Amino acid sequence: MDEQERLQQKLAELKSEHRDLDDVINRLAEQRPVDLIQIQRLKKRKLVLKDLIAKIESMLLPDIIA
């Protein structure tokens, strides 16, 4: 497996985890009592994933010289 394929696979995994966190956060927000600390931790993890996704996507895009 070459570097591009590994990056594509990692990107798919990160996007999947990001979507899963959305679902978990929504479910936790609907429960009573609301666990704000847990929700905050999950949102931080989601932000980390978003940054990793952006980094990998930029690595996959070829450099374009204007």
Secondary structure, 3 states (H helix, E strand, C coil): CCHHHHHHHHHHHHHHHHHHHHHHHHHHHHCCCCCHHHHHHHHHHHHHHHHHHHHHHHHHCCCCCC
